[in-house]
């Protein structure tokens, strides 16, 4: 289960980064902001999983 969550976090981070970069390249501010938000969501999920690992460990 934890691996699935870590994979989701990485996928969200990557998707957000791509969206942010694409938005920046085409000059679409909304896409850029959405990308940042998705990346932040992935970062938060990853931090949560790391915290769980610490307490399991």
PQR file with spaces between the fields and no chain letter, atoms N, CA, C, O and H, PARSE charges and radii, in Angstrom:
ATOM       1  N    UNK     1       0.823   -1.192    0.000 -0.4000 1.5000
ATOM       2  CA   UNK     1       0.000    0.000    0.000 -0.0000 2.0000
ATOM       3  C    UNK     1       0.868    1.256    0.000  0.5500 1.7000
ATOM       4  O    UNK     1       0.602    2.192   -0.753 -0.5500 1.4000
ATOM       5  N    UNK     2       1.871    1.281    0.814 -0.4000 1.5000
ATOM       6  CA   UNK     2       2.720    2.472    0.905 -0.0000 2.0000
ATOM       7  C    UNK     2       3.418    2.743   -0.428  0.5500 1.7000
ATOM       8  O    UNK     2       3.600    3.895   -0.820 -0.5500 1.4000
ATOM       9  H    UNK     2       2.087    0.520    1.426  0.4000 1.0000
ATOM      10  N    UNK     3       3.806    1.667   -1.119 -0.4000 1.5000
ATOM      11  CA   UNK     3       4.446    1.855   -2.423 -0.0000 2.0000
ATOM      12  C    UNK     3       3.504    2.508   -3.405  0.5500 1.7000
ATOM      13  O    UNK     3       3.916    3.347   -4.206 -0.5500 1.4000
ATOM      14  H    UNK     3       3.658    0.731   -0.801  0.4000 1.0000
ATOM      15  N    UNK     4       2.223    2.122   -3.346 -0.4000 1.5000
ATOM      16  CA   UNK     4       1.228    2.725   -4.236 -0.0000 2.0000
ATOM      17  C    UNK     4       1.110    4.223   -3.975  0.5500 1.7000
ATOM      18  O    UNK     4       1.040    5.023   -4.908 -0.5500 1.4000
ATOM      19  H    UNK     4       1.889    1.441   -2.695  0.4000 1.0000
ATOM      20  N    UNK     5       1.090    4.585   -2.716 -0.4000 1.5000
ATOM      21  CA   UNK     5       0.968    6.001   -2.357 -0.0000 2.0000
ATOM      22  C    UNK     5       2.209    6.785   -2.765  0.5500 1.7000
ATOM      23  O    UNK     5       2.111    7.924   -3.221 -0.5500 1.4000
ATOM      24  H    UNK     5       1.147    3.935   -1.959  0.4000 1.0000
ATOM      25  N    UNK     6       3.370    6.171   -2.599 -0.4000 1.5000
ATOM      26  CA   UNK     6       4.613    6.838   -3.005 -0.0000 2.0000
ATOM      27  C    UNK     6       4.647    7.017   -4.518  0.5500 1.7000
ATOM      28  O    UNK     6       5.105    8.045   -5.018 -0.5500 1.4000
ATOM      29  H    UNK     6       3.449    5.246   -2.229  0.4000 1.0000
ATOM      30  N    UNK     7       4.168    6.027   -5.232 -0.4000 1.5000
ATOM      31  CA   UNK     7       4.120    6.120   -6.695 -0.0000 2.0000
ATOM      32  C    UNK     7       3.145    7.215   -7.126  0.5500 1.7000
ATOM      33  O    UNK     7       3.421    7.962   -8.065 -0.5500 1.4000
ATOM      34  H    UNK     7       3.796    5.192   -4.826  0.4000 1.0000
ATOM      35  N    UNK     8       2.003    7.307   -6.437 -0.4000 1.5000
ATOM      36  CA   UNK     8       1.039    8.369   -6.748 -0.0000 2.0000
ATOM      37  C    UNK     8       1.657    9.738   -6.506  0.5500 1.7000
ATOM      38  O    UNK     8       1.444   10.674   -7.277 -0.5500 1.4000
ATOM      39  H    UNK     8       1.779    6.700   -5.675  0.4000 1.0000
ATOM      40  N    UNK     9       2.423    9.845   -5.429 -0.4000 1.5000
ATOM      41  CA   UNK     9       3.066   11.116   -5.107 -0.0000 2.0000
ATOM      42  C    UNK     9       4.047   11.512   -6.211  0.5500 1.7000
ATOM      43  O    UNK     9       4.060   12.657   -6.661 -0.5500 1.4000
ATOM      44  H    UNK     9       2.597    9.085   -4.803  0.4000 1.0000
ATOM      45  N    UNK    10       4.852   10.570   -6.633 -0.4000 1.5000
ATOM      46  CA   UNK    10       5.823   10.845   -7.705 -0.0000 2.0000
ATOM      47  C    UNK    10       5.109   11.216   -8.998  0.5500 1.7000
ATOM      48  O    UNK    10       5.538   12.125   -9.709 -0.5500 1.4000
ATOM      49  H    UNK    10       4.841    9.640   -6.267  0.4000 1.0000
ATOM      50  N    UNK    11       4.019   10.514   -9.303 -0.4000 1.5000
ATOM      51  CA   UNK    11       3.265   10.795  -10.527 -0.0000 2.0000
ATOM      52  C    UNK    11       2.651   12.189  -10.481  0.5500 1.7000
ATOM      53  O    UNK    11       2.683   12.916  -11.473 -0.5500 1.4000
ATOM      54  H    UNK    11       3.670    9.776   -8.726  0.4000 1.0000
ATOM      55  N    UNK    12       2.088   12.567   -9.323 -0.4000 1.5000
ATOM      56  CA   UNK    12       1.510   13.900   -9.179 -0.0000 2.0000
ATOM      57  C    UNK    12       2.580   14.973   -9.325  0.5500 1.7000
ATOM      58  O    UNK    12       2.356   16.003   -9.961 -0.5500 1.4000
ATOM      59  H    UNK    12       2.062   11.976   -8.517  0.4000 1.0000
ATOM      60  N    UNK    13       3.737   14.726   -8.734 -0.4000 1.5000
ATOM      61  CA   UNK    13       4.826   15.692   -8.837 -0.0000 2.0000
ATOM      62  C    UNK    13       5.252   15.864  -10.292  0.5500 1.7000
ATOM      63  O    UNK    13       5.437   16.986  -10.763 -0.5500 1.4000
ATOM      64  H    UNK    13       3.919   13.890   -8.217  0.4000 1.0000
ATOM      65  N    UNK    14       5.404   14.758  -10.993 -0.4000 1.5000
ATOM      66  CA   UNK    14       5.837   14.817  -12.390 -0.0000 2.0000
ATOM      67  C    UNK    14       4.784   15.488  -13.261  0.5500 1.7000
ATOM      68  O    UNK    14       5.105   16.340  -14.090 -0.5500 1.4000
ATOM      69  H    UNK    14       5.253   13.846  -10.611  0.4000 1.0000
ATOM      70  N    UNK    15       3.533   15.106  -13.072 -0.4000 1.5000
ATOM      71  CA   UNK    15       2.442   15.687  -13.854 -0.0000 2.0000
ATOM      72  C    UNK    15       2.359   17.195  -13.610  0.5500 1.7000
ATOM      73  O    UNK    15       2.177   17.976  -14.544 -0.5500 1.4000
ATOM      74  H    UNK    15       3.272   14.414  -12.399  0.4000 1.0000
ATOM      75  N    UNK    16       2.492   17.588  -12.359 -0.4000 1.5000
ATOM      76  CA   UNK    16       2.447   19.006  -12.016 -0.0000 2.0000
ATOM      77  C    UNK    16       3.597   19.775  -12.640  0.5500 1.7000
ATOM      78  O    UNK    16       3.411   20.881  -13.149 -0.5500 1.4000
ATOM      79  H    UNK    16       2.639   16.954  -11.600  0.4000 1.0000
ATOM      80  N    UNK    17       4.773   19.196  -12.601 -0.4000 1.5000
ATOM      81  CA   UNK    17       5.951   19.853  -13.177 -0.0000 2.0000
ATOM      82  C    UNK    17       5.791   20.035  -14.687  0.5500 1.7000
ATOM      83  O    UNK    17       6.116   21.089  -15.234 -0.5500 1.4000
ATOM      84  H    UNK    17       4.925   18.298  -12.188  0.4000 1.0000
ATOM      85  N    UNK    18       5.283   18.988  -15.355 -0.4000 1.5000
ATOM      86  CA   UNK    18       5.071   19.075  -16.800 -0.0000 2.0000
ATOM      87  C    UNK    18       4.040   20.146  -17.119  0.5500 1.7000
ATOM      88  O    UNK    18       4.230   20.949  -18.032 -0.5500 1.4000
ATOM      89  H    UNK    18       5.020   18.132  -14.912  0.4000 1.0000
ATOM      90  N    UNK    19       2.953   20.152  -16.365 -0.4000 1.5000
ATOM      91  CA   UNK    19       1.885   21.126  -16.595 -0.0000 2.0000
ATOM      92  C    UNK    19       2.394   22.550  -16.359  0.5500 1.7000
ATOM      93  O    UNK    19       2.088   23.463  -17.127 -0.5500 1.4000
ATOM      94  H    UNK    19       2.799   19.499  -15.624  0.4000 1.0000
ATOM      95  N    UNK    20       3.168   22.725  -15.297 -0.4000 1.5000
ATOM      96  CA   UNK    20       3.726   24.043  -14.988 -0.0000 2.0000
ATOM      97  C    UNK    20       4.663   24.512  -16.104  0.5500 1.7000
ATOM      98  O    UNK    20       4.584   25.656  -16.552 -0.5500 1.4000
ATOM      99  H    UNK    20       3.416   21.984  -14.674  0.4000 1.0000
ATOM     100  N    UNK    21       5.534   23.631  -16.541 -0.4000 1.5000
ATOM     101  CA   UNK    21       6.494   23.963  -17.597 -0.0000 2.0000
ATOM     102  C    UNK    21       5.777   24.273  -18.907  0.5500 1.7000
ATOM     103  O    UNK    21       6.134   25.222  -19.606 -0.5500 1.4000
ATOM     104  H    UNK    21       5.598   22.701  -16.177  0.4000 1.0000
ATOM     105  N    UNK    22       4.773   23.476  -19.236 -0.4000 1.5000
ATOM     106  CA   UNK    22       4.008   23.712  -20.459 -0.0000 2.0000
ATOM     107  C    UNK    22       3.285   25.055  -20.380  0.5500 1.7000
ATOM     108  O    UNK    22       3.291   25.825  -21.340 -0.5500 1.4000
ATOM     109  H    UNK    22       4.483   22.705  -18.668  0.4000 1.0000
ATOM     110  N    UNK    23       2.673   25.328  -19.251 -0.4000 1.5000
ATOM     111  CA   UNK    23       1.988   26.604  -19.062 -0.0000 2.0000
ATOM     112  C    UNK    23       2.928   27.781  -19.210  0.5500 1.7000
ATOM     113  O    UNK    23       2.576   28.802  -19.801 -0.5500 1.4000
ATOM     114  H    UNK    23       2.669   24.702  -18.471  0.4000 1.0000
ATOM     115  N    UNK    24       4.107   27.634  -18.677 -0.4000 1.5000
ATOM     116  CA   UNK    24       5.108   28.695  -18.791 -0.0000 2.0000
ATOM     117  C    UNK    24       5.530   28.873  -20.254  0.5500 1.7000
ATOM     118  O    UNK    24       5.680   29.999  -20.728 -0.5500 1.4000
ATOM     119  H    UNK    24       4.393   26.805  -18.197  0.4000 1.0000
ATOM     120  N    UNK    25       5.718   27.761  -20.961 -0.4000 1.5000
ATOM     121  CA   UNK    25       6.182   27.805  -22.349 -0.0000 2.0000
ATOM     122  C    UNK    25       5.158   28.454  -23.285  0.5500 1.7000
ATOM     123  O    UNK    25       5.520   29.207  -24.190 -0.5500 1.4000
ATOM     124  H    UNK    25       5.595   26.846  -20.576  0.4000 1.0000
ATOM     125  N    UNK    26       3.882   28.155  -23.057 -0.4000 1.5000
ATOM     126  CA   UNK    26       2.853   28.704  -23.947 -0.0000 2.0000
ATOM     127  C    UNK    26       2.245   30.000  -23.423  0.5500 1.7000
ATOM     128  O    UNK    26       1.393   30.599  -24.079 -0.5500 1.4000
ATOM     129  H    UNK    26       3.587   27.544  -22.322  0.4000 1.0000
ATOM     130  N    UNK    27       2.673   30.424  -22.263 -0.4000 1.5000
ATOM     131  CA   UNK    27       2.185   31.674  -21.695 -0.0000 2.0000
ATOM     132  C    UNK    27       0.804   31.558  -21.080  0.5500 1.7000
ATOM     133  O    UNK    27       0.071   32.545  -21.020 -0.5500 1.4000
ATOM     134  H    UNK    27       3.366   29.937  -21.730  0.4000 1.0000
ATOM     135  N    UNK    28       0.436   30.369  -20.620 -0.4000 1.5000
ATOM     136  CA   UNK    28      -0.872   30.138  -20.016 -0.0000 2.0000
ATOM     137  C    UNK    28      -0.712   30.146  -18.497  0.5500 1.7000
ATOM     138  O    UNK    28      -0.257   29.168  -17.904 -0.5500 1.4000
ATOM     139  H    UNK    28       1.032   29.568  -20.667  0.4000 1.0000
ATOM     140  N    UNK    29      -1.085   31.247  -17.885 -0.4000 1.5000
ATOM     141  CA   UNK    29      -0.906   31.427  -16.438 -0.0000 2.0000
ATOM     142  C    UNK    29      -1.724   30.410  -15.635  0.5500 1.7000
ATOM     143  O    UNK    29      -1.253   29.887  -14.625 -0.5500 1.4000
ATOM     144  H    UNK    29      -1.455   32.042  -18.366  0.4000 1.0000
ATOM     145  N    UNK    30      -2.939   30.137  -16.086 -0.4000 1.5000
ATOM     146  CA   UNK    30      -3.800   29.201  -15.359 -0.0000 2.0000
ATOM     147  C    UNK    30      -3.179   27.803  -15.327  0.5500 1.7000
ATOM     148  O    UNK    30      -3.169   27.150  -14.283 -0.5500 1.4000
ATOM     149  H    UNK    30      -3.322   30.561  -16.906  0.4000 1.0000
ATOM     150  N    UNK    31      -2.664   27.348  -16.463 -0.4000 1.5000
ATOM     151  CA   UNK    31      -2.042   26.022  -16.526 -0.0000 2.0000
ATOM     152  C    UNK    31      -0.806   25.976  -15.625  0.5500 1.7000
ATOM     153  O    UNK    31      -0.544   24.971  -14.964 -0.5500 1.4000
ATOM     154  H    UNK    31      -2.672   27.878  -17.311  0.4000 1.0000
ATOM     155  N    UNK    32      -0.067   27.055  -15.610 -0.4000 1.5000
ATOM     156  CA   UNK    32       1.131   27.126  -14.779 -0.0000 2.0000
ATOM     157  C    UNK    32       0.760   27.004  -13.295  0.5500 1.7000
ATOM     158  O    UNK    32       1.412   26.280  -12.543 -0.5500 1.4000
ATOM     159  H    UNK    32      -0.280   27.872  -16.147  0.4000 1.0000
ATOM     160  N    UNK    33      -0.281   27.711  -12.890 -0.4000 1.5000
ATOM     161  CA   UNK    33      -0.717   27.685  -11.491 -0.0000 2.0000
ATOM     162  C    UNK    33      -1.275   26.312  -11.123  0.5500 1.7000
ATOM     163  O    UNK    33      -1.005   25.800  -10.036 -0.5500 1.4000
ATOM     164  H    UNK    33      -0.811   28.299  -13.502  0.4000 1.0000
ATOM     165  N    UNK    34      -2.058   25.710  -12.036 -0.4000 1.5000
ATOM     166  CA   UNK    34      -2.577   24.365  -11.775 -0.0000 2.0000
ATOM     167  C    UNK    34      -1.441   23.363  -11.628  0.5500 1.7000
ATOM     168  O    UNK    34      -1.497   22.471  -10.781 -0.5500 1.4000
ATOM     169  H    UNK    34      -2.277   26.126  -12.919  0.4000 1.0000
ATOM     170  N    UNK    35      -0.423   23.510  -12.445 -0.4000 1.5000
ATOM     171  CA   UNK    35       0.731   22.628  -12.351 -0.0000 2.0000
ATOM     172  C    UNK    35       1.441   22.749  -11.019  0.5500 1.7000
ATOM     173  O    UNK    35       1.834   21.750  -10.416 -0.5500 1.4000
ATOM     174  H    UNK    35      -0.378   24.234  -13.133  0.4000 1.0000
ATOM     175  N    UNK    36       1.600   23.972  -10.568 -0.4000 1.5000
ATOM     176  CA   UNK    36       2.225   24.186   -9.254 -0.0000 2.0000
ATOM     177  C    UNK    36       1.404   23.536   -8.151  0.5500 1.7000
ATOM     178  O    UNK    36       1.955   22.929   -7.233 -0.5500 1.4000
ATOM     179  H    UNK    36       1.281   24.783  -11.058  0.4000 1.0000
ATOM     180  N    UNK    37       0.072   23.667   -8.247 -0.4000 1.5000
ATOM     181  CA   UNK    37      -0.811   23.078   -7.233 -0.0000 2.0000
ATOM     182  C    UNK    37      -0.705   21.562   -7.224  0.5500 1.7000
ATOM     183  O    UNK    37      -0.640   20.954   -6.155 -0.5500 1.4000
ATOM     184  H    UNK    37      -0.376   24.160   -8.993  0.4000 1.0000
ATOM     185  N    UNK    38      -0.688   20.942   -8.401 -0.4000 1.5000
ATOM     186  CA   UNK    38      -0.552   19.487   -8.468 -0.0000 2.0000
ATOM     187  C    UNK    38       0.785   19.035   -7.914  0.5500 1.7000
ATOM     188  O    UNK    38       0.865   18.026   -7.214 -0.5500 1.4000
ATOM     189  H    UNK    38      -0.741   21.436   -9.269  0.4000 1.0000
ATOM     190  N    UNK    39       1.821   19.771   -8.222 -0.4000 1.5000
ATOM     191  CA   UNK    39       3.157   19.430   -7.712 -0.0000 2.0000
ATOM     192  C    UNK    39       3.176   19.534   -6.186  0.5500 1.7000
ATOM     193  O    UNK    39       3.751   18.683   -5.506 -0.5500 1.4000
ATOM     194  H    UNK    39       1.756   20.591   -8.790  0.4000 1.0000
ATOM     195  N    UNK    40       2.548   20.577   -5.656 -0.4000 1.5000
ATOM     196  CA   UNK    40       2.489   20.750   -4.204 -0.0000 2.0000
ATOM     197  C    UNK    40       1.704   19.618   -3.548  0.5500 1.7000
ATOM     198  O    UNK    40       2.064   19.148   -2.469 -0.5500 1.4000
ATOM     199  H    UNK    40       2.081   21.268   -6.208  0.4000 1.0000
ATOM     200  N    UNK    41       0.632   19.184   -4.204 -0.4000 1.5000
ATOM     201  CA   UNK    41      -0.155   18.069   -3.684 -0.0000 2.0000
ATOM     202  C    UNK    41       0.698   16.796   -3.635  0.5500 1.7000
ATOM     203  O    UNK    41       0.632   16.036   -2.669 -0.5500 1.4000
ATOM     204  H    UNK    41       0.339   19.566   -5.081  0.4000 1.0000
ATOM     205  N    UNK    42       1.488   16.573   -4.670 -0.4000 1.5000
ATOM     206  CA   UNK    42       2.391   15.423   -4.694 -0.0000 2.0000
ATOM     207  C    UNK    42       3.457   15.526   -3.619  0.5500 1.7000
ATOM     208  O    UNK    42       3.810   14.534   -2.982 -0.5500 1.4000
ATOM     209  H    UNK    42       1.541   17.190   -5.455  0.4000 1.0000
ATOM     210  N    UNK    43       3.970   16.738   -3.421 -0.4000 1.5000
ATOM     211  CA   UNK    43       4.972   16.954   -2.366 -0.0000 2.0000
ATOM     212  C    UNK    43       4.386   16.642   -0.996  0.5500 1.7000
ATOM     213  O    UNK    43       5.043   16.021   -0.161 -0.5500 1.4000
ATOM     214  H    UNK    43       3.684   17.544   -3.938  0.4000 1.0000
ATOM     215  N    UNK    44       3.147   17.075   -0.766 -0.4000 1.5000
ATOM     216  CA   UNK    44       2.491   16.832    0.525 -0.0000 2.0000
ATOM     217  C    UNK    44       2.262   15.337    0.738  0.5500 1.7000
ATOM     218  O    UNK    44       2.482   14.819    1.833 -0.5500 1.4000
ATOM     219  H    UNK    44       2.613   17.579   -1.444  0.4000 1.0000
ATOM     220  N    UNK    45       1.818   14.644   -0.317 -0.4000 1.5000
ATOM     221  CA   UNK    45       1.585   13.202   -0.212 -0.0000 2.0000
ATOM     222  C    UNK    45       2.901   12.479    0.097  0.5500 1.7000
ATOM     223  O    UNK    45       2.933   11.553    0.908 -0.5500 1.4000
ATOM     224  H    UNK    45       1.639   15.065   -1.206  0.4000 1.0000
ATOM     225  N    UNK    46       3.976   12.907   -0.551 -0.4000 1.5000
ATOM     226  CA   UNK    46       5.276   12.276   -0.321 -0.0000 2.0000
ATOM     227  C    UNK    46       5.738   12.518    1.115  0.5500 1.7000
ATOM     228  O    UNK    46       6.260   11.607    1.759 -0.5500 1.4000
ATOM     229  H    UNK    46       3.950   13.659   -1.210  0.4000 1.0000
ATOM     230  N    UNK    47       5.553   13.721    1.611 -0.4000 1.5000
ATOM     231  CA   UNK    47       5.945   14.034    2.988 -0.0000 2.0000
ATOM     232  C    UNK    47       5.156   13.182    3.980  0.5500 1.7000
ATOM     233  O    UNK    47       5.708   12.700    4.969 -0.5500 1.4000
ATOM     234  H    UNK    47       5.130   14.460    1.088  0.4000 1.0000
ATOM     235  N    UNK    48       3.865   13.000    3.711 -0.4000 1.5000
ATOM     236  CA   UNK    48       3.023   12.174    4.581 -0.0000 2.0000
ATOM     237  C    UNK    48       3.534   10.735    4.602  0.5500 1.7000
ATOM     238  O    UNK    48       3.598   10.116    5.664 -0.5500 1.4000
ATOM     239  H    UNK    48       3.417   13.391    2.907  0.4000 1.0000
ATOM     240  N    UNK    49       3.893   10.207    3.450 -0.4000 1.5000
ATOM     241  CA   UNK    49       4.393    8.832    3.382 -0.0000 2.0000
ATOM     242  C    UNK    49       5.740    8.695    4.082  0.5500 1.7000
ATOM     243  O    UNK    49       5.999    7.679    4.727 -0.5500 1.4000
ATOM     244  H    UNK    49       3.841   10.710    2.587  0.4000 1.0000
ATOM     245  N    UNK    50       6.588    9.693    3.966 -0.4000 1.5000
ATOM     246  CA   UNK    50       7.883    9.648    4.657 -0.0000 2.0000
ATOM     247  C    UNK    50       7.679    9.659    6.164  0.5500 1.7000
ATOM     248  O    UNK    50       8.381    8.964    6.898 -0.5500 1.4000
ATOM     249  H    UNK    50       6.377   10.518    3.442  0.4000 1.0000
ATOM     250  N    UNK    51       6.713   10.451    6.623 -0.4000 1.5000
ATOM     251  CA   UNK    51       6.410   10.507    8.053 -0.0000 2.0000
ATOM     252  C    UNK    51       5.921    9.145    8.539  0.5500 1.7000
ATOM     253  O    UNK    51       6.322    8.679    9.606 -0.5500 1.4000
ATOM     254  H    UNK    51       6.142   11.016    6.027  0.4000 1.0000
ATOM     255  N    UNK    52       5.059    8.513    7.755 -0.4000 1.5000
ATOM     256  CA   UNK    52       4.591    7.175    8.121 -0.0000 2.0000
ATOM     257  C    UNK    52       5.747    6.200    8.232  0.5500 1.7000
ATOM     258  O    UNK    52       5.796    5.389    9.156 -0.5500 1.4000
ATOM     259  H    UNK    52       4.734    8.891    6.888  0.4000 1.0000
ATOM     260  N    UNK    53       6.688    6.279    7.283 -0.4000 1.5000
ATOM     261  CA   UNK    53       7.840    5.394    7.284 -0.0000 2.0000
ATOM     262  C    UNK    53       8.673    5.559    8.551  0.5500 1.7000
ATOM     263  O    UNK    53       9.177    4.581    9.102 -0.5500 1.4000
ATOM     264  H    UNK    53       6.649    6.938    6.532  0.4000 1.0000
ATOM     265  N    UNK    54       8.811    6.786    9.002 -0.4000 1.5000
ATOM     266  CA   UNK    54       9.593    7.067   10.214 -0.0000 2.0000
ATOM     267  C    UNK    54       8.979    6.366   11.420  0.5500 1.7000
ATOM     268  O    UNK    54       9.683    5.777   12.241 -0.5500 1.4000
ATOM     269  H    UNK    54       8.401    7.580    8.553  0.4000 1.0000
ATOM     270  N    UNK    55       7.634    6.441   11.513 -0.4000 1.5000
ATOM     271  CA   UNK    55       6.971    5.832   12.674 -0.0000 2.0000
ATOM     272  C    UNK    55       6.876    4.310   12.569  0.5500 1.7000
ATOM     273  O    UNK    55       6.748    3.625   13.584 -0.5500 1.4000
ATOM     274  H    UNK    55       7.062    6.920   10.847  0.4000 1.0000
ATOM     275  N    UNK    56       6.935    3.791   11.372 -0.4000 1.5000
ATOM     276  CA   UNK    56       6.937    2.331   11.200 -0.0000 2.0000
ATOM     277  C    UNK    56       8.294    1.728   11.547  0.5500 1.7000
ATOM     278  O    UNK    56       8.410    0.614   12.058 -0.5500 1.4000
ATOM     279  H    UNK    56       7.038    4.348   10.547  0.4000 1.0000
ATOM     280  N    UNK    57       9.324    2.537   11.234 -0.4000 1.5000
ATOM     281  CA   UNK    57      10.606    2.071   11.220 -0.0000 2.0000
ATOM     282  C    UNK    57      11.508    1.678   12.199  0.5500 1.7000
ATOM     283  O    UNK    57      12.632    1.289   11.881 -0.5500 1.4000
ATOM     284  H    UNK    57       9.230    3.442   10.819  0.4000 1.0000
